[in-house]
């Protein structure tokens, strides 16, 4: 996405090598240092991103502002599946619910955790496991009520009582809406909506 924005802004282009269909981003001549420095600036300045920024700065110095080398270094270091899974488990362990007044913050963090789960695995059973871990943070009575409401709504939407018996409640509805969706589908019921209600 970042590279597409830079191309659109005229700060670079996508280049293919020979007959290879894979294109890579190359900053425009005269903007290489500016583009790389802007990339590093976007990584943040908080204590949470300090290691990322330091690693990026090190890669910049070692590669003489070579975009592809820096990008590959950052992806290998911070976007490996094992790194993302460790972050997912850390986020799940840190997830806390402190009452109804906190529901919007809780669901916002829950959605971020779920999107991280989607990024680490395409396995729907893993997604359901994460949904259950998120809901296990809630008080038992609230959890029971939410699961009953999910099943009731699923029976209503599917028109089948047995369908709700055969399916895992955590997979009956999407946890949250897709960021990129089809506007023609209309409003979609999500677990986040059910929890919030």
PASEBA-1860 file (N, C-alpha, C; in nm, 3 decimals):
! residues 197
1> XXXXXXXX> 0.084/-0.119/0.000/0.000/0.000/0.000/0.088/0.124/0.000 ~ 0.187/0.125/0.087/0.279/0.239/0.097/0.345/0.265/-0.039 ~ 0.388/0.159/-0.104/0.456/0.173/-0.232/0.360/0.226/-0.339 ~ 0.236/0.179/-0.339/0.137/0.226/-0.436/0.109/0.375/-0.416 ~ 0.104/0.419/-0.292/0.083/0.562/-0.263/0.201/0.644/-0.315 ~ 0.322/0.594/-0.294/0.441/0.665/-0.342/0.443/0.673/-0.495 ~ 0.401/0.566/-0.562/0.394/0.567/-0.709/0.291/0.670/-0.753 ~ 0.175/0.669/-0.689/0.069/0.764/-0.724/0.114/0.908/-0.704
9> XXXXXXXX> 0.196/0.932/-0.603/0.245/1.067/-0.575/0.363/1.106/-0.664 ~ 0.408/1.013/-0.748/0.519/1.043/-0.838/0.655/1.030/-0.773 ~ 0.662/0.963/-0.658/0.788/0.949/-0.586/0.862/0.821/-0.621 ~ 0.809/0.745/-0.716/0.874/0.621/-0.755/0.791/0.548/-0.859 ~ 0.837/0.428/-0.893/0.766/0.348/-0.993/0.785/0.200/-0.963 ~ 0.695/0.119/-1.018/0.711/-0.026/-1.010/0.788/-0.071/-1.133 ~ 0.889/-0.153/-1.112/0.979/-0.196/-1.219/0.979/-0.348/-1.223 ~ 0.981/-0.404/-1.345/0.995/-0.549/-1.359/1.135/-0.577/-1.413
17> XXXXXXXX> 1.185/-0.695/-1.379/1.318/-0.734/-1.424/1.302/-0.843/-1.529 ~ 1.346/-0.814/-1.651/1.339/-0.912/-1.759/1.196/-0.957/-1.784 ~ 1.178/-1.089/-1.796/1.046/-1.146/-1.824/0.969/-1.176/-1.696 ~ 1.026/-1.145/-1.582/0.961/-1.175/-1.454/0.836/-1.089/-1.437 ~ 0.724/-1.152/-1.396/0.601/-1.075/-1.376/0.601/-0.998/-1.244 ~ 0.696/-1.027/-1.155/0.701/-0.961/-1.025/0.763/-0.823/-1.036 ~ 0.686/-0.722/-0.996/0.736/-0.585/-0.999/0.785/-0.547/-0.860 ~ 0.884/-0.461/-0.857/0.931/-0.409/-0.729/0.932/-0.257/-0.737
25> XXXXXXXX> 0.926/-0.194/-0.620/0.922/-0.048/-0.613/1.063/0.008/-0.620 ~ 1.077/0.115/-0.699/1.204/0.187/-0.706/1.175/0.336/-0.689 ~ 1.233/0.399/-0.587/1.212/0.542/-0.568/1.262/0.621/-0.688 ~ 1.198/0.734/-0.715/1.239/0.819/-0.826/1.380/0.873/-0.801 ~ 1.454/0.891/-0.912/1.589/0.948/-0.900/1.579/1.083/-0.831 ~ 1.670/1.109/-0.741/1.670/1.236/-0.670/1.580/1.238/-0.547 ~ 1.499/1.132/-0.529/1.409/1.125/-0.413/1.438/1.005/-0.324 ~ 1.540/0.927/-0.360/1.567/0.803/-0.288/1.583/0.826/-0.138
33> XXXXXXXX> 1.666/0.919/-0.099/1.690/0.945/0.043/1.563/0.997/0.110 ~ 1.493/1.088/0.045/1.370/1.144/0.101/1.265/1.036/0.123 ~ 1.246/0.951/0.024/1.145/0.844/0.033/1.181/0.747/0.146 ~ 1.307/0.707/0.155/1.348/0.613/0.260/1.334/0.678/0.398 ~ 1.373/0.803/0.410/1.361/0.872/0.539/1.214/0.885/0.581 ~ 1.127/0.912/0.485/0.983/0.920/0.516/0.931/0.785/0.562 ~ 0.978/0.678/0.499/0.937/0.544/0.542/0.974/0.523/0.688 ~ 1.096/0.554/0.722/1.142/0.534/0.860/1.061/0.621/0.957
41> XXXXXXXX> 1.030/0.743/0.917/0.950/0.832/1.003/0.811/0.774/1.029 ~ 0.754/0.705/0.931/0.618/0.650/0.949/0.615/0.532/1.044 ~ 0.729/0.478/1.077/0.733/0.361/1.166/0.702/0.397/1.310 ~ 0.701/0.525/1.342/0.659/0.568/1.475/0.774/0.605/1.564 ~ 0.737/0.669/1.675/0.839/0.712/1.769/0.806/0.671/1.912 ~ 0.719/0.573/1.926/0.680/0.529/2.060/0.776/0.421/2.110 ~ 0.775/0.396/2.240/0.860/0.288/2.294/0.828/0.152/2.230 ~ 0.702/0.132/2.190/0.663/0.005/2.127/0.731/-0.017/1.993
49> XXXXXXXX> 0.763/0.092/1.922/0.821/0.078/1.789/0.971/0.109/1.786 ~ 1.030/0.130/1.900/1.171/0.169/1.907/1.262/0.066/1.840 ~ 1.241/-0.062/1.865/1.324/-0.166/1.805/1.309/-0.166/1.654 ~ 1.186/-0.149/1.606/1.158/-0.144/1.463/1.233/-0.028/1.398 ~ 1.223/0.090/1.456/1.288/0.210/1.401/1.440/0.194/1.403 ~ 1.495/0.143/1.512/1.640/0.123/1.520/1.688/0.023/1.415 ~ 1.611/-0.082/1.395/1.646/-0.182/1.294/1.640/-0.121/1.154 ~ 1.538/-0.039/1.130/1.525/0.027/1.000/1.642/0.123/0.977
57> XXXXXXXX> 1.677/0.200/1.079/1.791/0.294/1.068/1.920/0.219/1.037 ~ 1.940/0.106/1.104/2.058/0.024/1.079/2.060/-0.025/0.934 ~ 1.945/-0.071/0.886/1.936/-0.119/0.747/1.960/-0.006/0.648 ~ 1.912/0.114/0.679/1.935/0.230/0.592/2.084/0.257/0.580 ~ 2.153/0.259/0.692/2.297/0.288/0.690/2.376/0.180/0.617 ~ 2.341/0.054/0.641/2.415/-0.056/0.578/2.387/-0.067/0.429 ~ 2.269/-0.025/0.385/2.231/-0.043/0.245/2.245/0.083/0.161 ~ 2.285/0.192/0.223/2.295/0.321/0.152/2.161/0.360/0.090
65> XXXXXXXX> 2.057/0.352/0.166/1.921/0.392/0.129/1.862/0.308/0.015 ~ 1.899/0.181/0.009/1.842/0.092/-0.093/1.707/0.040/-0.044 ~ 1.601/0.086/-0.108/1.464/0.055/-0.067/1.440/-0.095/-0.056 ~ 1.481/-0.170/-0.158/1.454/-0.315/-0.159/1.524/-0.387/-0.045 ~ 1.646/-0.350/-0.016/1.721/-0.413/0.094/1.654/-0.382/0.228 ~ 1.616/-0.256/0.247/1.552/-0.214/0.372/1.418/-0.286/0.389 ~ 1.340/-0.289/0.283/1.208/-0.355/0.288/1.222/-0.503/0.322 ~ 1.315/-0.570/0.253/1.336/-0.713/0.277/1.382/-0.737/0.421
73> XXXXXXXX> 1.472/-0.654/0.469/1.520/-0.667/0.607/1.405/-0.654/0.706 ~ 1.323/-0.551/0.691/1.212/-0.527/0.785/1.109/-0.639/0.779 ~ 1.077/-0.686/0.658/0.981/-0.796/0.646/1.035/-0.924/0.710 ~ 1.162/-0.954/0.684/1.221/-1.075/0.743/1.229/-1.067/0.895 ~ 1.254/-0.950/0.946/1.273/-0.935/1.091/1.142/-0.922/1.166 ~ 1.046/-0.848/1.110/0.927/-0.813/1.188/0.796/-0.870/1.133 ~ 0.796/-0.927/1.014/0.671/-0.976/0.958/0.672/-1.127/0.933 ~ 0.767/-1.197/0.992/0.766/-1.343/0.981/0.646/-1.396/1.057
81> XXXXXXXX> 0.596/-1.508/1.012/0.478/-1.566/1.077/0.504/-1.593/1.225 ~ 0.620/-1.644/1.258/0.650/-1.675/1.398/0.648/-1.548/1.484 ~ 0.695/-1.437/1.430/0.694/-1.310/1.502/0.551/-1.263/1.523 ~ 0.469/-1.276/1.418/0.329/-1.233/1.428/0.249/-1.321/1.524 ~ 0.276/-1.451/1.523/0.207/-1.542/1.616/0.245/-1.508/1.760 ~ 0.372/-1.481/1.784/0.415/-1.442/1.919/0.346/-1.313/1.962 ~ 0.334/-1.219/1.870/0.265/-1.092/1.900/0.117/-1.117/1.928 ~ 0.055/-1.206/1.850/-0.086/-1.241/1.870/-0.107/-1.298/2.010
89> XXXXXXXX> -0.023/-1.392/2.049/-0.036/-1.452/2.182/-0.013/-1.349/2.293 ~ 0.079/-1.259/2.270/0.106/-1.152/2.366/-0.016/-1.061/2.380 ~ -0.076/-1.024/2.266/-0.195/-0.938/2.267/-0.312/-1.007/2.335 ~ -0.330/-1.136/2.307/-0.440/-1.210/2.370/-0.421/-1.217/2.522 ~ -0.299/-1.240/2.565/-0.271/-1.248/2.709/-0.293/-1.114/2.778 ~ -0.270/-1.006/2.706/-0.284/-0.872/2.765/-0.427/-0.818/2.759 ~ -0.513/-0.884/2.682/-0.651/-0.835/2.665/-0.726/-0.840/2.797 ~ -0.783/-0.728/2.835/-0.856/-0.717/2.962/-0.991/-0.651/2.938
97> XXXXXXXX> -1.089/-0.691/3.018/-1.222/-0.630/3.014/-1.250/-0.577/3.153 ~ -1.280/-0.448/3.162/-1.301/-0.389/3.294/-1.443/-0.336/3.313 ~ -1.538/-0.392/3.240/-1.678/-0.356/3.262/-1.744/-0.294/3.140 ~ -1.876/-0.277/3.149/-1.956/-0.229/3.036/-1.912/-0.092/2.986 ~ -1.864/-0.008/3.075/-1.819/0.125/3.033/-1.697/0.117/2.941 ~ -1.629/0.004/2.942/-1.505/-0.017/2.869/-1.526/-0.096/2.739 ~ -1.652/-0.124/2.704/-1.679/-0.218/2.594/-1.622/-0.172/2.460 ~ -1.632/-0.042/2.430/-1.582/0.005/2.300/-1.430/-0.013/2.288
105> XXXXXXXX> -1.356/0.019/2.393/-1.211/-0.001/2.391/-1.178/-0.149/2.380 ~ -1.250/-0.231/2.458/-1.228/-0.375/2.456/-1.250/-0.432/2.316 ~ -1.360/-0.391/2.251/-1.389/-0.443/2.117/-1.291/-0.390/2.013 ~ -1.246/-0.268/2.029/-1.146/-0.213/1.937/-1.017/-0.295/1.945 ~ -0.973/-0.324/2.066/-0.853/-0.407/2.085/-0.880/-0.548/2.033 ~ -1.000/-0.602/2.061/-1.036/-0.735/2.013/-1.033/-0.743/1.861 ~ -1.082/-0.639/1.794/-1.078/-0.637/1.647/-0.935/-0.634/1.596 ~ -0.849/-0.556/1.661/-0.708/-0.551/1.621/-0.642/-0.687/1.638
113> XXXXXXXX> -0.673/-0.754/1.749/-0.618/-0.888/1.774/-0.669/-0.985/1.668 ~ -0.797/-0.977/1.635/-0.854/-1.068/1.536/-0.791/-1.045/1.398 ~ -0.770/-0.919/1.360/-0.706/-0.891/1.231/-0.563/-0.946/1.228 ~ -0.496/-0.941/1.341/-0.363/-1.000/1.350/-0.372/-1.151/1.331 ~ -0.476/-1.213/1.387/-0.497/-1.357/1.368/-0.521/-1.389/1.221 ~ -0.598/-1.304/1.153/-0.622/-1.324/1.010/-0.492/-1.311/0.930 ~ -0.404/-1.222/0.973/-0.277/-1.202/0.903/-0.181/-1.318/0.924 ~ -0.194/-1.387/1.037/-0.101/-1.496/1.067/-0.146/-1.630/1.012
121> XXXXXXXX> -0.277/-1.644/0.987/-0.327/-1.774/0.942/-0.457/-1.757/0.864 ~ -0.472/-1.840/0.762/-0.598/-1.843/0.686/-0.688/-1.955/0.735 ~ -0.647/-2.022/0.839/-0.721/-2.135/0.896/-0.839/-2.083/0.979 ~ -0.960/-2.113/0.934/-1.081/-2.065/1.002/-1.092/-2.121/1.144 ~ -1.042/-2.241/1.167/-1.048/-2.296/1.303/-0.959/-2.215/1.398 ~ -0.848/-2.165/1.347/-0.761/-2.078/1.427/-0.832/-1.946/1.458 ~ -0.906/-1.894/1.360/-0.982/-1.771/1.382/-1.088/-1.792/1.490 ~ -1.155/-1.907/1.486/-1.256/-1.937/1.589/-1.192/-1.950/1.727
129> XXXXXXXX> -1.074/-2.008/1.732/-1.002/-2.020/1.860/-0.972/-1.882/1.917 ~ -0.931/-1.790/1.832/-0.901/-1.654/1.877/-1.028/-1.584/1.925 ~ -1.138/-1.602/1.852/-1.267/-1.544/1.894/-1.304/-1.594/2.033 ~ -1.288/-1.723/2.055/-1.321/-1.781/2.186/-1.230/-1.726/2.296 ~ -1.103/-1.708/2.263/-1.010/-1.651/2.363/-1.047/-1.507/2.396 ~ -1.090/-1.433/2.296/-1.133/-1.295/2.320/-1.255/-1.294/2.410 ~ -1.353/-1.378/2.378/-1.476/-1.381/2.458/-1.451/-1.437/2.598 ~ -1.353/-1.523/2.614/-1.322/-1.578/2.746/-1.273/-1.470/2.843
137> XXXXXXXX> -1.241/-1.354/2.791/-1.201/-1.242/2.875/-1.321/-1.182/2.948 ~ -1.440/-1.202/2.891/-1.563/-1.147/2.949/-1.610/-1.231/3.068 ~ -1.691/-1.173/3.155/-1.749/-1.251/3.265/-1.834/-1.366/3.210 ~ -1.839/-1.476/3.283/-1.908/-1.597/3.236/-2.054/-1.569/3.198 ~ -2.126/-1.496/3.279/-2.268/-1.469/3.251/-2.284/-1.395/3.118 ~ -2.198/-1.297/3.094/-2.202/-1.223/2.967/-2.170/-1.314/2.850 ~ -2.070/-1.400/2.869/-2.032/-1.496/2.764/-2.148/-1.586/2.728 ~ -2.215/-1.641/2.828/-2.328/-1.731/2.805/-2.438/-1.658/2.729
145> XXXXXXXX> -2.469/-1.535/2.771/-2.572/-1.456/2.704/-2.536/-1.428/2.558 ~ -2.411/-1.395/2.534/-2.366/-1.365/2.398/-2.376/-1.489/2.310 ~ -2.331/-1.602/2.359/-2.336/-1.727/2.281/-2.481/-1.764/2.251 ~ -2.569/-1.751/2.348/-2.711/-1.780/2.324/-2.769/-1.687/2.219 ~ -2.732/-1.559/2.224/-2.782/-1.462/2.126/-2.727/-1.492/1.987 ~ -2.602/-1.532/1.979/-2.542/-1.569/1.850/-2.620/-1.685/1.789 ~ -2.646/-1.787/1.867/-2.720/-1.904/1.817/-2.863/-1.867/1.778 ~ -2.927/-1.782/1.859/-3.064/-1.741/1.828/-3.069/-1.665/1.695
153> XXXXXXXX> -2.977/-1.570/1.679/-2.973/-1.493/1.554/-2.939/-1.582/1.435 ~ -2.850/-1.677/1.455/-2.813/-1.767/1.345/-2.933/-1.850/1.302 ~ -3.010/-1.901/1.399/-3.132/-1.975/1.365/-3.228/-1.886/1.287 ~ -3.242/-1.762/1.330/-3.332/-1.668/1.264/-3.287/-1.639/1.121 ~ -3.159/-1.614/1.103/-3.106/-1.579/0.971/-3.104/-1.701/0.878 ~ -3.065/-1.817/0.930/-3.054/-1.936/0.846/-3.189/-2.003/0.824 ~ -3.283/-1.977/0.914/-3.415/-2.040/0.903/-3.413/-2.187/0.942 ~ -3.306/-2.230/1.006/-3.293/-2.371/1.042/-3.246/-2.385/1.186
161> XXXXXXXX> -3.322/-2.458/1.263/-3.284/-2.483/1.402/-3.163/-2.577/1.407 ~ -3.163/-2.680/1.323/-3.055/-2.778/1.327/-2.923/-2.720/1.279 ~ -2.928/-2.621/1.191/-2.804/-2.560/1.143/-2.725/-2.499/1.258 ~ -2.796/-2.443/1.355/-2.727/-2.381/1.468/-2.671/-2.485/1.564 ~ -2.722/-2.608/1.557/-2.669/-2.715/1.642/-2.542/-2.775/1.584 ~ -2.534/-2.776/1.450/-2.423/-2.840/1.381/-2.300/-2.751/1.367 ~ -2.315/-2.624/1.390/-2.206/-2.531/1.363/-2.151/-2.471/1.492 ~ -2.021/-2.448/1.495/-1.955/-2.385/1.609/-2.001/-2.239/1.616
169> XXXXXXXX> -2.046/-2.194/1.733/-2.099/-2.058/1.748/-1.997/-1.952/1.707 ~ -1.868/-1.978/1.726/-1.764/-1.879/1.697/-1.746/-1.856/1.547 ~ -1.805/-1.943/1.465/-1.795/-1.926/1.321/-1.928/-1.896/1.254 ~ -2.032/-1.874/1.332/-2.164/-1.848/1.274/-2.172/-1.713/1.204 ~ -2.104/-1.615/1.258/-2.099/-1.482/1.199/-1.954/-1.437/1.197 ~ -1.920/-1.347/1.105/-1.783/-1.294/1.109/-1.761/-1.219/1.240 ~ -1.640/-1.219/1.288/-1.612/-1.148/1.413/-1.633/-0.998/1.395 ~ -1.582/-0.946/1.284/-1.594/-0.803/1.255/-1.615/-0.786/1.106
177> XXXXXXXX> -1.650/-0.667/1.064/-1.673/-0.643/0.922/-1.541/-0.642/0.847 ~ -1.549/-0.676/0.719/-1.431/-0.666/0.634/-1.404/-0.519/0.609 ~ -1.279/-0.483/0.605/-1.244/-0.344/0.575/-1.280/-0.314/0.430 ~ -1.254/-0.409/0.342/-1.292/-0.395/0.203/-1.405/-0.493/0.180 ~ -1.522/-0.440/0.154/-1.638/-0.528/0.139/-1.719/-0.491/0.018 ~ -1.825/-0.565/-0.001/-1.915/-0.542/-0.112/-2.035/-0.464/-0.060 ~ -2.050/-0.339/-0.106/-2.159/-0.254/-0.059/-2.296/-0.311/-0.094 ~ -2.302/-0.396/-0.195/-2.430/-0.452/-0.237/-2.483/-0.557/-0.140
185> XXXXXXXX> -2.398/-0.609/-0.052/-2.441/-0.712/0.042/-2.529/-0.658/0.153 ~ -2.528/-0.527/0.172/-2.608/-0.470/0.279/-2.536/-0.483/0.412 ~ -2.610/-0.460/0.518/-2.550/-0.465/0.651/-2.530/-0.608/0.695 ~ -2.416/-0.635/0.750/-2.379/-0.769/0.791/-2.379/-0.778/0.944 ~ -2.432/-0.887/0.996/-2.429/-0.910/1.140/-2.290/-0.961/1.176 ~ -2.230/-0.902/1.279/-2.099/-0.948/1.325/-2.104/-0.979/1.474 ~ -2.009/-1.059/1.518/-2.001/-1.089/1.661/-1.973/-0.963/1.743 ~ -1.896/-0.871/1.687/-1.870/-0.745/1.757/-2.001/-0.671/1.783
193> XXXXX> -2.090/-0.668/1.682/-2.220/-0.602/1.700/-2.302/-0.670/1.809 ~ -2.301/-0.802/1.808/-2.378/-0.878/1.908/-2.322/-0.853/2.048 ~ -2.191/-0.853/2.061/-2.129/-0.827/2.191/-2.162/-0.686/2.238 ~ -2.154/-0.590/2.148/-2.180/-0.450/2.184/-2.324/-0.431/2.230 ~ -2.418/-0.501/2.166/-2.560/-0.489/2.202/-2.586/-0.557/2.335
END
